Amino acid sequence: MSKGQLRVWQRQALTKYLAQRPKDFLAVATPGAGKTTFALRVATEFVEDRTVDRIIVVVPTEHLKVQWSQAAARVGLSLDPHFTNADAINPAFHGVVVTYAQVSMHPFKHHAISTAKRTLVILDEVHHGGDAKSWGDGIREAYNDVEHRLSLTGTPFRSDDSAIPFVRYVEDGQGHLISQADHTYGYADALADGVVRPVVFLAYSGEARWRTSAGEEFAARLGEPLNAEQTARAWKTALDPKGDWIPAVLQAAHTRLLQLRRNMPDAGGLVIATDKTTARAYAKILEKLSSTPVSVILSDEPGSSERIDEFSASTDEWMVAVRMVSEGVDVPRLAVGVYATSASTPLFFAQAIGRFVRSRMPGETASVFLPSVPVLLDLAAKLETSRDHVLGKPDRPSDGLDDELLNLANKVENEPELEKSYESLGAEAELDSLIYDGSTYGTATFAGSEEEADYLGLPGLLDAEQMRALLRKRQEEQLDARDEEQRRRQEAEAKARKEAQNKGNQAAAERVASQEIPQLRKELNALVSITAGRSGRPHGAIHTEARNACGGPPTALCSAEQLRDRIAYLRRW
């Protein structure tokens, strides 16, 4: 059997596994690090030394059955991806690849298959074993008595208290149970080793407007302190393909993709949409920008797996998909993403971003565009944080707003009653901040500005440290330029106010102040972004602190003087 060279983490995990040969082993490795290669090396070793006579791989989706079978064939293992519950095992194969759903429908049959011979069961993305009670119960029933179980995941956590089958949990001393991996290789480790690409997040804000069934019109700015319903409405309005926000963000993402293709000629882009209706609408927008066909991948349509393979093998620019492409789909050339969905659990976000991190050559970078929504900004900033599954504890600290926001966002997407009470009136896109390596770099200038072009033109070939140094340098230059512009503007404003007051014209003074407000809001948002990057705190928390310290209404309703007070407060930080 063919045995390729292993990465350091794979060798370390393999050595540990072969030395212990335990019944259960959990390997946690960031998406793109090579979990499949590691697992297949274990399988070839076990087949060659007659530790096992059969290999069974369990995967979340039908597409992954073929993907695993092809990977196995490259190392000399033959795994049948077309095995069904009605079939008998074909002795010409070393084993089969099945889905969690397939096992849950007939666990007793799969138990018979796995115990008829000495068997190694590989559970890919094992956290899916808790997705539904039938899935977890099914794999427990089917594989409880096998010789060896190798569990793999890039995200060893869930948003609920469903225990992941065959995973060891231990007390954390605070009344909770926390999952324990036998070998862990996180994103930060992989980034340092050059195994994965650096990911730059470009967060876009902008004012969103909508109308209720009562005829009331509302406006809110993404990224500013809002209640859960306002955030959900503004978020959904931004993602509306009939508005201005998503076309502007898709245009910016396409500009970034073209820039990357100068160094990565086959670099591709992926838009992750919430549903098939918006997916098709986004594709129509991209068709006006792209010089190649736009692929639309819908999981409930026949041939979707084949279309993913075709896109992967091509040099086409864009693919639009609903959630099925968020996990396990291997398209290494994806380098630009647009996160255009309201799905925002840590698990989904981590798996979605995992589509863009696979490195093929030194220095490649990936760029992901997303709405400037607090919950997403927080997840982006914590991309490198290792996590485990904790039972009996919320998935992330929350004051209740995030949970309420997630529920409302899902309702806005799924419930007809709420759809009837809401009408999108449009939203403008504005580059708000850039997040890299857990740090936030504020921009807060209108889309299409020189500053946005500066960020979209980041070199496509930089390693992690080079990217970090470049962003810091650009941030310092922009801060210096902004401070100088602020000084000149304040002098001009002070002169104009004095002239207006000297004339005794209060209306003129108020008019001067009102003309300041848009620029002051931008300056305040830039300072909030900078403060968030330096302190690691969410944007919303910093807006709230400034409001509590200075008084006054929400930012959108502030006078020029109130905005200046908040700017001065943040500058004192």
Secondary structure, DSSP 8 states (H G I E B T S, - for coil): -------HHHHHHHHHHHHH--SEEEEEE-TTS-HHHHHHHHHHHHHHTTS-SEEEEEESSHHHHHHHHHHHHHTT--EETT--TTS---TTSSEEEEEHHHHHHSHHHHHHHHHHS-EEEEETTGGGGGSSHHHHHHHHHHHTT-SEEEEEES----SSS---TT-EEEE-SSS-EEEE-SEEE-HHHHHHHTSB--EEEEEEEEEEEEEETTS-EEEEEETS---HHHHHHHHHHHH-TTSSHHHHHHHHHHHHHHHHTTTSTT-EEEEEESSHHHHHHHHHHHHTT-SS-EEEE-TTSTTHHHHHHHHHHS--SEEEE-GGGGSS---TTEEEEEEESS---HHHHHHHHTTS-B-SSTTB-EEEEEE--HHHHHHHHTTT-----EETS-SS---SHHHHHHHHHHHHHH-HHHHHTEEEEEE--EEEEEEETTEEEEEEEETTSHHHHHHHT--SB--HHHHHHHHHHHHHHHHHHHHHHHHHHHHHHHHHHHHHHHTT-HHHHHHHHHHHHHHHHHHHHHHHHHHHHHH---HHHHHHHHHHHH--S-GGG--HHHHHHHHHHHHT-
